[in-house]
């Protein structure tokens, strides 16, 4: 069967135009076609559908790799590259469990694109916005399916312990922290915060997305505090009404830090030697309005339970156990939800 599928795959794609998979509906037609093949083969030859799906995905990877080798290991794009997204949709639709195959798919996508933004942006912005921002349409049906697909690939990236060397970073990064090239090399978590999407932000935090700052951009927490502080600076207004989605994002990020600190400007840090100050010193108005609990602002020591959560999550992240490893812990369900950032 393997040889037959490879030969059939090669013959099918040889007859197709180079740009045949540029449109989403064409890719969907191809996914639907291969789904029919999976059903037919499993019924006719009494084969497991997972095995047939795996064979087709392997043929897609083989087709992509042969085209690259014939072009000096440079991706030829067009149908030669978009076939990877046909394979990605098949993996998700049939819930392919073979981690080695899914990991190979993710590695091939990164080798050519140096980013995973085509997997990320549909979950952050939805299906319509991606067409205007990136010039292409997501292969998944709607934003909810995009989020489920992102979780599927994050899960496999974690199981496969995949890390990628990015041009903007001296260290390897996990899939969740690979910068999005079309968005100024911003980390996906920061793009989610800029868009104000608590649901996808929670998914990213559960998988251990970094909340640290770097040399160029502020930390996600500083981004949220700056946004909220802008509402206090508007003159001539009465009671300040903060957007609910920003408040939810703030509460989620605060679940991942022991105490909130704000970086001092570089010129002040160089002169004074003070590189950060507590949140309540920088944003006393936000603390007074109870937007940040005293245990996170620096006014009071963090709770022991929260310190334990941060420490346990850090250890589990280092051991590639976030978030799936939490379910294996022999602790009450309420504590599992607490560790998994599902509650305060």
C-alpha positions in Angstrom: 0.0 0.0 0.0 2.8 2.4 0.8 4.4 2.2 -2.6 1.0 2.6 -4.3 0.1 5.7 -2.3 3.5 7.3 -3.1 3.2 6.6 -6.8 -0.5 7.8 -6.8 0.5 10.9 -4.9 3.3 11.7 -7.3 1.1 11.2 -10.3 -1.7 13.3 -8.9 0.5 16.3 -8.1 2.5 16.1 -11.3 -0.7 16.9 -13.2 -1.5 19.9 -11.1 -0.5 23.6 -11.6 2.2 25.0 -9.4 -0.4 27.5 -7.9 -3.2 24.9 -7.5 -3.1 24.9 -3.7 -2.8 28.7 -3.2 -6.5 29.0 -2.6 -8.0 27.7 0.6 -11.0 26.0 -1.2 -8.5 24.1 -3.3 -6.6 22.9 -0.3 -9.9 21.9 1.3 -10.9 20.0 -1.8 -7.6 18.1 -1.6 -8.2 17.4 2.1 -11.7 16.1 1.3 -10.3 14.0 -1.5 -7.7 12.3 0.7 -10.3 11.8 3.4 -12.3 9.9 0.9 -9.2 7.8 0.1 -8.7 7.1 3.8 -12.3 5.9 4.2 -12.2 3.8 1.0 -8.8 2.2 1.8 -9.8 1.3 5.3 -13.1 -0.3 4.2 -11.7 -2.1 1.1 -8.6 -3.5 2.7 -9.7 -3.6 6.3 -7.0 -1.1 7.3 -6.9 1.2 10.3 -7.8 4.7 9.3 -4.9 6.1 11.4 -2.4 4.0 9.4 -3.8 5.2 6.0 -3.8 8.8 7.2 -0.2 8.4 8.4 0.8 7.0 5.0 -0.7 9.9 3.1 0.9 12.5 5.4 4.3 10.7 4.9 3.8 10.8 1.2 3.2 14.6 1.4 6.4 15.0 3.4 8.3 12.9 0.9 6.9 14.9 -2.0 8.0 18.2 -0.3 11.4 16.9 0.6 12.2 15.5 -2.9 11.2 18.8 -4.5 13.5 20.6 -2.1 16.5 18.3 -2.8 16.0 18.8 -6.5 16.2 22.5 -6.0 19.3 22.6 -3.8 17.5 22.2 -0.5 15.5 25.4 -1.1 11.7 25.2 -0.9 10.1 25.7 -4.3 6.9 27.1 -2.6 3.6 26.9 -4.5 2.1 23.4 -4.4 5.4 22.0 -3.3 5.1 23.8 0.0 1.3 24.2 0.5 1.0 20.4 0.4 2.3 20.6 4.0 -0.8 22.4 5.0 -3.0 19.8 3.4 -1.1 17.3 5.5 -1.5 19.5 8.6 -5.3 19.6 8.1 -5.4 15.8 7.6 -3.4 15.3 10.8 -5.9 17.4 12.7 -9.1 16.1 11.1 -8.1 12.5 11.7 -6.3 13.2 15.1 -3.2 11.5 13.9 -1.4 10.2 17.0 2.0 9.3 15.6 4.1 12.0 17.2 7.1 11.3 15.0 5.2 12.1 11.9 3.5 15.2 13.2 6.9 16.4 14.5 8.4 15.9 11.1 5.6 18.0 9.6 6.2 20.8 12.1 10.0 20.7 11.5 9.5 20.9 7.7 7.1 23.9 8.1 9.7 25.8 10.2 12.6 24.9 7.9 10.9 26.7 5.0 9.1 29.5 6.9 11.1 30.1 10.0 7.8 30.7 11.8 4.5 29.0 12.7 2.3 32.1 12.2 0.0 30.3 9.7 -0.9 28.0 12.6 -1.1 30.8 15.2 -2.9 33.8 13.6 -6.2 32.0 12.9 -6.4 31.2 16.6 -5.6 34.7 17.6 -7.5 36.8 15.0 -10.0 34.4 13.5 -10.3 33.3 9.9 -11.3 36.6 8.2 -8.6 38.9 9.6 -5.8 36.5 8.4 -6.8 37.1 4.8 -6.4 40.9 5.2 -3.2 40.7 7.3 -1.3 37.9 5.6 -3.0 37.5 2.2 -4.1 33.9 2.8 -7.0 32.2 4.5 -6.8 29.8 7.4 -7.3 26.1 6.5 -9.5 25.6 9.5 -13.2 26.4 9.6 -13.4 29.1 12.3 -11.6 30.6 15.2 -12.7 27.9 17.6 -11.4 25.2 15.3 -8.1 27.2 14.8 -7.7 27.1 18.6 -8.3 23.4 18.8 -5.8 22.9 16.0 -3.2 25.0 17.7 -3.7 22.9 20.9 -3.3 19.7 18.8 0.1 20.9 17.4 1.3 22.4 20.7 0.6 19.0 22.3 2.6 17.2 19.7 5.4 19.7 19.8 5.6 19.2 23.6 5.6 15.4 23.3 8.3 15.6 20.7 10.3 18.1 22.7 10.7 20.3 19.7 12.8 23.4 19.8 13.8 25.9 17.1 16.6 28.3 16.6 15.2 31.7 15.6 17.2 34.5 14.0 16.0 37.0 16.6 17.1 34.9 19.5 20.4 33.4 20.7 18.6 30.4 22.3 16.3 27.8 20.9 12.6 28.4 21.4 9.6 26.1 21.8 6.8 26.3 19.2 4.7 28.5 21.5 7.5 31.2 21.6 8.6 31.2 18.0 8.3 34.8 16.8 5.8 35.8 14.1 7.8 37.3 11.2 4.9 39.2 9.6 4.2 40.9 13.0 7.6 42.5 13.6 9.1 39.3 15.1 6.7 39.6 18.0 6.1 36.5 20.2 2.7 35.0 19.8 1.7 35.8 23.4 2.3 39.5 22.8 0.3 39.4 19.7 -2.6 37.8 21.6 -2.4 40.5 24.3 -2.3 43.3 21.7 -5.4 41.8 20.2 -7.0 41.4 23.6 -7.9 37.7 23.3 -8.1 36.0 26.8 -9.1 32.6 25.5 -6.0 32.1 23.3 -3.9 33.8 25.9 -4.9 31.2 28.4 -4.0 28.4 26.0 -0.6 29.9 25.5 0.1 30.4 29.2 -1.0 26.8 30.0 1.6 25.6 27.5 4.3 27.7 29.2 4.6 30.7 26.9 7.2 33.1 28.1 6.1 36.2 30.1 9.6 37.6 30.3 10.7 40.8 28.7 13.6 41.1 26.2 16.0 43.8 25.1 13.5 45.2 22.5 10.0 44.7 23.8 8.4 45.0 27.3 7.0 42.0 29.1 3.4 41.0 28.5 2.5 42.2 32.0 4.0 45.7 31.3 2.1 45.8 28.0 -1.2 45.2 29.9 -0.4 47.7 32.7 0.5 50.4 30.2 -2.7 49.8 28.3 -4.8 50.0 31.5 -3.0 53.0 32.8 -3.9 54.9 29.6 -7.5 54.9 30.7 -6.6 56.8 33.9 -4.7 59.5 31.9 -7.7 60.5 29.9 -8.8 64.0 31.1 -12.4 65.1 31.9 -13.8 61.6 32.6 -15.6 60.4 35.7 -15.4 56.9 36.9 -12.8 54.9 34.9 -14.3 51.9 33.1 -11.6 49.4 32.0 -12.3 47.0 29.1 -13.2 43.6 30.5 -11.0 41.7 28.1 -7.9 43.6 29.3 -8.8 42.9 32.9 -9.2 39.2 32.2 -5.8 39.1 30.4 -4.2 40.8 33.3 -5.6 38.3 35.8 -4.4 35.4 33.6 -0.8 36.8 33.3 -0.7 37.5 37.1 -1.3 33.8 37.7 2.1 33.1 36.2 4.3 35.6 38.1 5.3 35.6 41.8 5.4 39.4 42.2 4.9 42.0 39.4 7.9 44.2 38.7 8.3 46.9 36.1 11.6 47.5 34.3 13.1 51.0 34.7 14.1 52.9 31.6 17.6 51.9 30.4 19.1 55.4 31.0 17.8 55.5 34.6 19.0 51.9 35.2 22.5 52.7 34.1 22.7 55.8 36.4 21.0 54.4 39.5 21.7 50.7 39.2 17.9 50.1 39.8 16.7 47.8 37.0 13.2 47.3 38.2 10.6 48.6 40.7 7.5 47.1 42.2 4.2 47.5 40.4 2.6 49.5 43.2 5.4 52.1 42.9 5.0 52.5 39.2 1.2 52.2 38.9 -0.3 53.1 42.3 -3.6 54.0 40.8 -4.1 50.5 39.5 -3.3 49.0 42.9 -5.7 51.4 44.6 -8.5 50.3 42.4 -7.8 46.7 43.2 -7.0 45.7 39.7 -3.9 44.1 41.0 -4.0 42.2 44.4 -1.5 43.4 47.0 0.1 39.9 46.9 1.2 40.5 43.3 1.9 44.3 43.4 4.6 44.1 46.0 2.6 45.5 48.9 2.3 42.1 50.5 4.2 38.8 50.2 2.8 36.3 47.7 0.7 33.5 49.1 2.6 30.2 49.7 0.1 28.4 47.5 0.9 30.7 44.6 4.6 30.4 45.1 4.3 26.7 45.0 2.2 26.9 41.8 4.9 29.0 40.1 7.7 26.7 41.3 5.9 23.5 40.2 5.0 24.9 36.8 8.6 25.9 36.3 9.8 22.4 37.0 7.1 20.8 34.9 7.9 23.2 32.0 11.6 22.2 32.2 10.6 18.6 32.0 8.2 19.1 29.0 5.2 18.2 31.2 3.0 21.3 30.7 0.1 21.1 30.7 -0.6 17.4 30.0 1.5 16.2 32.9 -0.7 18.0 35.4 -3.5 15.5 35.0 -1.1 12.7 36.0 -0.4 14.3 39.4 -2.0 12.5 42.4 -3.7 15.6 43.8 -7.3 16.8 44.1 -9.0 18.1 40.9 -9.2 21.6 42.3 -5.5 21.7 42.7 -5.0 20.4 39.2 -7.1 23.3 37.9 -5.2 25.7 40.0 -1.8 24.5 38.7 -3.2 24.6 35.1 -4.1 28.3 35.5 -7.8 27.6 35.2 -8.6 29.4 38.5 -7.1 31.9 40.9 
